[in-house]
Amino acid sequence: MNAPSPAEGPEPPATIRQDARAQGQGQVYQVAHGTQKIVHHHHHEAARPAVPYNLPELRVWIERLTADYRLLLAARDELPRGRREAAQDRKTLEALGADLAGNPGRRDGKDQVRRLLAAGAAQYLSRGGPVPAGTLPEAVMVDLVVFALWPVVQSPGLPEGWHDHLAELTTPRLAAFTAAARDAVRRGRTVTPEEFGRHVADKPFARGVLALLEDLDDPRRGGAALTALSLAAHHAPPPQKAGGKVLLGWLLSGAAGAAVGGTAVGVADLTEDVWHRLHSTTRDTPSGAPGSSDADQEDLEQHRGGGSRGSYAPGHPPTGGTGTATDFLDDLLS
């Protein structure tokens, strides 16, 4: 290449142009400097996008489920399970309604966070919509994370130490993003589920999905709230103590079945793809790199048992560390 003459001015800086196309409801991916970012994911690209409920809609939904469940108990006909367990389900739904109204009372803070996460997972089962053919596992993973975390982002009042609880139930990174989104809302910034999902997808998050599935699979933990919500919404109860992979298949059953004609084979294939991607992502993250599983584990040890160290005020992102929350907040407010 010949050097430019003085009349031509200085040589323009080198540029890289990236073009991508997608047909139908495919996903568009951009890769730059070794980072893969999900630009679009299917739940927010359809003609009638299925997104998590905002706070008013979520409160109405929970109120309706609670009222229907009370009528079911009063009818004394065929209960979805034993009367004692059904009564506990009703109490769980009532507690969730109080959480969303900003009146949680004197309840265990970690259980409150679990109820909110379960409310998001139950929405995914009910509102996720069909997964288009050829959907990449990463897109499904992002959707699940967005649905699960959105009630926590929207909740008007969270218990003291909620950030530490969420870090333990998912990962410190997802807790930091949630705190940053809440802080942006507090400052008057509108944060959409799609925008939140784009920021989540920019960093490794598979370990958070695995941790969430583990908690929701346990009937003594998040599984109790997920069961109550599922039965009240007239879904089959989630499998319990069957493992995260089985629970993942249950969560994907409605969306995957709709996409492949309702066949169990299609559900199994999608579950297998997503499960494989979850584990391969955690293995492929270099040790010691920003966002690595080692770094997540080191941070997680600070949050065990409700967080004896590194406690954060509700609604405010943590300071220091990797700065993911600060970066997210700066971008949201720019």
N, C-alpha and C positions, 0 to 999 in steps of 0.2 A: 504493500500500500504506500503510495507516494505521500510525502509530507505536504500539508496544505501550504499554499502560498500566503504571504502576508495579507493579500487582498481578501482571501477567503476567511480570515480570522482564525482563532484557535480551533483545534480539532475538538469536536463535540465529545462529551464523555460517553463511555461505553454504556449501552442500555440493553436490557433483556426484556423481550416482549413475550408474554405468555397468553395463549389463546386456548379456550376450552369450550366445548359445546356439549349440550345434553339434550336428548330427545325425551318427550313424555315427562316422566317424573324421575328421570335419572339424576345422579348427583354430579356436581361439578367440583373437582378438586384442584387446588393450586399447591404446587410444591416450590419452595424457594429457600435456599440456604439450608437444605436438609430438614426443613420443617413442613409437615403435612397438615393442612388446614381443611376442615370440612366447611365449605361455603354454603351449601344448601343441604337440608335434610328433609325427607319426604313429608313429614307431618305439617310443615309450614309452607309447602309449595303446591298443595292441591287447590282445586277451585274453591273448595270449602274446607279450609285448613282446620285440622283438629289440634287445638292448643289447650294447655291446661287452663282450668277455670281461673279467672281473677278472683279477688277476695269476695266481692258481693255474690258472685255466682257460686263460689265454693261454699259459702255459708248457707245459701238457699238449698244447695244439693245435700249438704249434711243434715240440715233441718228436715228435709223431706225424707231422707233415709231413716232418721231417728223416729219421726212420726209413724212411718210405715212399720217400723220394727216394734214400736209400742203396740200398735194395733194387732200385729201378729202375736205378740205375747198375750194380749187381752183375749184374743179369740180362743185360745187354749185348744186349737185344733192340732195341725201337724207342725210342730216346731222344727226349725232346721237342725237343731241338736238338743241336748238335754236342757231342761228348764233352768237349771242353775247356770250353765254355760251361756244360755241365751240371755239371762238377766245380766250377766257380766258383759255380754256384747252390747246391750243397751246402755250400760253405764259407760262403756268405752266411747260409744257414739255421742253420748251427752257430754262427756269430758272433751271430746274433740270440738263440739259446738261451742263450749265455753272457751276453749283455746282460741278459736277463730274470732270470738266476740271480744277478745282481750281480757277475759275474766277467768284465767286458768285456776285460780284458787291456790290452796296449799297442796300442790301435787308434786310428785317427783319430776324434776326437770327433764331428765333423760327420757322418761316415758312420754312426756309431752312432745319432744322432738320426734320420737318414734311414731307417735300418732300422725304427725304431720307428714312424715316420710311415707307412711302407709297410705295416707289419703292421696298422695301423689301417685303411688304405684297403682292404687285402685282406679284412679282416673285413667292411667295408661291402659289398663285392661278394658275399661269401658269406652274410652274416647280415642284410643290410639289410631283407629282407622286401619284400613288395609295397607299392608306393606307392598309397594309395587314390585313387580318381578325385577330381579337384578339389583335390588337394594343392597348396598354394601353393609357389612356388619357394623362398621364404625358409625353409620348413620342411625342404625337401630339403637346402639349404645348411647349416643348423644340424646336421642329422644327419651329414653328411659331415665337418664340422669336429669334432664330438664323437667320432666313430669314429676319425678320424685322430690326434687329440691324446690320446685316452685311454691308449694304451700309454705315452706319455711321462709322463702323470700317475701311472701305476701302477708304472713301472720302479723297482726298489729302489735302483739306483745309476746316476747319470748322470755323464758326463765333465765335467771342468773346462771351464768356458766353454759349457756346454750351452745356457744361456739366450740367449747371443749367437747361437749356431748356429740355435736355433729361431726367433729374431727374424728372422734373415736368410732362413730357409727359408719362413717364413710372414709374420708382422708382429710388431713389438714389442708390440702390444696382446695378441695371442694368446699370445705368450711370457709376458707378465706374468700373464695369467689362469692359465696352466698352472703358473707358479711359485707363485701364490697358492693354487691347489688342492693342490699338493704340500705346501706349508707347513701348510695346514689339516689334511691327513692326518697330517703329522708331529706336530702338536699333539694328535692323538687324535680329530679331527673326521671323521665319515663323510661323504664327498662322493660323491654319486651322479652317473651320467652325465646324468640329466635335470636335476638341479640345476646342474651345470656348463654344460649347454646353455642354460639360462635366462639365466645370467649372460653367456655369450658373445653371445646374441641381443640383449642390451640395448645393445650398442655396434656400430658398423660393423665388419664382418669380411670383406666380400667380397674386398678386396684380398689378404687372407691365403689365401683359397681359390684365387685366381688364381696367386699365387706358388707354392703347394703343387702345383697342377696342372703348372705350368711345370717344377718340379724332377722330379716323377714321370714326366714325359714324356721326360726325357733319360736314355738308357741309361748314360751316364757318371756319372750322379748318382743320384737316388732311383729312377729307372726300373729299375736293376739289381736292387735288392731287391724291387721290386714284381713284376718278371718271375719271379724265383725263387719267391716266395710263390705266385703265380698258377699256375705250372706244377706246383708241389708239391701244390696243392689241386685239380688236375685242371681248371683253367679255361684258356680260351684265353689266350695271352700278351697283355699290354696293347699297344696301338699305341705305337710309339716315334717320336719326332721328327715326329709327325703334327699337333701342336698341342694346346693345352689343351682345346679344345672337343671334339676327337675322343676324347681320353682321358676327359673327363667323360662322354661318351656310353657309353664302355666301362664305367665304374664304375656308371652308372645302368642298364645293360642288363638285369641280372637283376631288379631291383626294378620297373623300368618295364614290362618284358616280361610279368611276372607279373600286373601290374595291367590290361593291355590285351590279354590273350590272346596275348602273345608276339610281337606284330607289330612289325616294325622301324619302322613309322610312329609308333607310340606312343612308342618310345624316342627317336626323332628329335624329336618334339614336346616331350617333357619336357626333353630336353637343350637345345633351342632356348630354351624358357622360362627355364630356370635360367641359361643362358649370358647371355641378354639381361638378366636381373635382376642378375647379377654385375657386368656392365659399367655398367648404369644406376645401380646403387647407388654405385659409385665415382665416377661423374660427378655424381650429385645431392648428394654430401656437400659443404657449403659450404667454400670454401678458408679455412684458418685456424681452423675450428671444431674443438672437441674431437672427436678421432676422425677428422679429415679426412685425405684421402689425402696432403696436403702434410705434415701433422704426422707421419704414418706414414713418409713418405719421409725426412723430416729425422731421425727416430729411427733409421731403417734404416741411414743412412750411418754411424752410430756402431757398427754391428755387422758391417760388411763385412769379410771376411777373418778372421772368428772373433772380432771385437770388440776393437779396440785401445783403445776407451774404454768406460766404463760396464759393466765386467765385474761379474757378480754371483756370489755363492757358490751352489753347487748347493742347490736346495730352498728358497731364500729369495727372496721377491719383491723387486724393485728399490725403492729409496726415491726420493722426489721425483717429478718428472714429473707426469703426469696423475693419478696416485694410483689408477688403476683396480685394480691388484692389492691395494692396501691396503683400498680400499672393498669389494672382493670378499671378502677375508679377514675383515674386520670383520663383514660380513653372514653369512658362513658360521659364524662363531664366536658370533654373537649368540643 
